Each structure stands twice: as structure tokens, then as C-alpha cells.
Amino acid sequence: MAQAPTGLQRFSLPPQLITAMDVSGVLEAHKQKFKSVSVEGKVIPVEYDLGLLAAYDQNPVEEAELKYEPLSFCPALPCF
């Protein structure tokens, strides 16, 4: 006697119905959204105070660059 089919039956497709998909374009577009960030020139490691939720960066700052573009050093600060 045959059993009634259940929703979790296992099946396989014939080889002629299986085709390869080229998703390289989709993967490349996804990679472009999430580019990695690299920081160079940190001589002194940044100290984190998790109790105060603060980070202390004691690395020297180039004054000429700070005067030319001051907001580039504090991008998370709100602009008023």
C-alpha cells in the first residue's frame, strides 16, 4: 500500500533540468556596497573605555589638514 505524500518528501531533478546560473554580476554589485575601510598611520593604538562608551585616540593630527578640512576629523558629529 502506498503512503500518502508528506510536505517534506525528498526529490531529485533529472540532470537535463539542472542549469548553471551566472550570478557574478550580482555578487560584484553586492561587494561594491560593502567596501572595506583601511586606516593607515596609527602609531599609538586607540584606547576604548566601555564604561563611558568612549574612544581615546592619542595619535598626532596634522595641523594643516585639520585647518583645511576640520569636519573630516569628526564625521560623526552633527552639523548645526
TIVORO-560377 format. One record per residue (C-alpha): x, y, z; chain; residue in one letter. Coordinates in Angstrom, 3 decimals. Example, Ala and Ser with C-alpha at 12.3 -4.5 7.8 and 13.67 -1.06 7.14 Angstrom:
BEGIN
(node (12.300 -4.500 7.800) "A" "A");
(node (13.670 -1.060 7.140) "A" "S");
END
This chain:
BEGIN
(node (0.000 0.000 0.000) "A" "M");
(node (1.371 3.446 -0.951) "A" "A");
(node (1.885 6.080 1.705) "A" "Q");
(node (0.288 9.483 1.447) "A" "A");
(node (2.801 12.184 0.361) "A" "P");
(node (4.092 14.493 3.059) "A" "T");
(node (5.350 18.063 2.709) "A" "G");
(node (8.910 17.038 3.485) "A" "L");
(node (9.461 14.418 0.799) "A" "Q");
(node (12.856 14.315 -0.813) "A" "R");
(node (13.084 14.514 -4.580) "A" "F");
(node (15.758 14.983 -7.220) "A" "S");
(node (15.656 16.673 -10.606) "A" "L");
(node (16.814 14.968 -13.754) "A" "P");
(node (20.249 16.226 -14.933) "A" "P");
(node (18.813 17.813 -18.119) "A" "Q");
(node (16.705 20.209 -15.987) "A" "L");
(node (19.634 21.464 -13.916) "A" "I");
(node (21.262 24.576 -15.373) "A" "T");
(node (24.082 26.769 -14.124) "A" "A");
(node (23.337 30.367 -13.204) "A" "M");
(node (25.853 33.180 -13.621) "A" "D");
(node (25.495 35.393 -10.541) "A" "V");
(node (28.910 37.054 -10.749) "A" "S");
(node (27.312 40.413 -11.608) "A" "G");
(node (25.072 40.257 -8.558) "A" "V");
(node (27.999 39.307 -6.308) "A" "L");
(node (30.153 42.142 -7.663) "A" "E");
(node (27.358 44.684 -7.086) "A" "A");
(node (26.978 43.395 -3.516) "A" "H");
(node (30.735 43.728 -2.903) "A" "K");
(node (30.666 47.337 -4.127) "A" "Q");
(node (28.118 48.226 -1.430) "A" "K");
(node (30.354 46.975 1.369) "A" "F");
(node (33.888 48.112 0.584) "A" "K");
(node (36.379 47.605 3.360) "A" "S");
(node (37.842 50.558 5.222) "A" "V");
(node (41.544 50.701 5.919) "A" "S");
(node (43.258 53.140 8.239) "A" "V");
(node (46.961 53.782 7.884) "A" "E");
(node (49.466 55.518 10.082) "A" "G");
(node (48.153 54.703 13.570) "A" "K");
(node (51.296 54.642 15.699) "A" "V");
(node (49.533 54.543 19.068) "A" "I");
(node (46.584 52.136 19.419) "A" "P");
(node (43.207 53.655 20.201) "A" "V");
(node (42.042 53.149 23.804) "A" "E");
(node (38.410 52.217 24.450) "A" "Y");
(node (36.546 52.915 27.689) "A" "D");
(node (33.456 50.727 27.505) "A" "L");
(node (32.082 52.076 30.778) "A" "G");
(node (31.950 55.601 29.357) "A" "L");
(node (31.364 54.412 25.785) "A" "L");
(node (34.345 56.488 24.669) "A" "A");
(node (37.410 56.059 22.484) "A" "A");
(node (40.666 57.950 23.018) "A" "Y");
(node (42.937 58.425 20.019) "A" "D");
(node (46.267 59.960 21.047) "A" "Q");
(node (47.841 59.819 17.592) "A" "N");
(node (49.184 63.144 16.288) "A" "P");
(node (46.983 65.185 13.968) "A" "V");
(node (48.378 67.125 11.021) "A" "E");
(node (47.507 70.737 11.766) "A" "E");
(node (47.470 71.844 8.125) "A" "A");
(node (44.909 69.184 7.242) "A" "E");
(node (42.857 69.975 10.340) "A" "L");
(node (42.698 73.682 9.421) "A" "K");
(node (41.856 72.942 5.785) "A" "Y");
(node (39.060 70.438 6.448) "A" "E");
(node (38.118 70.307 10.156) "A" "P");
(node (34.895 68.309 9.772) "A" "L");
(node (36.723 65.415 8.120) "A" "S");
(node (38.214 64.550 11.528) "A" "F");
(node (34.809 64.330 13.236) "A" "C");
(node (32.366 62.885 10.689) "A" "P");
(node (30.010 61.539 13.374) "A" "A");
(node (29.351 64.959 14.904) "A" "L");
(node (26.043 66.554 13.924) "A" "P");
(node (26.291 69.695 11.813) "A" "C");
(node (24.310 72.595 13.222) "A" "F");
END
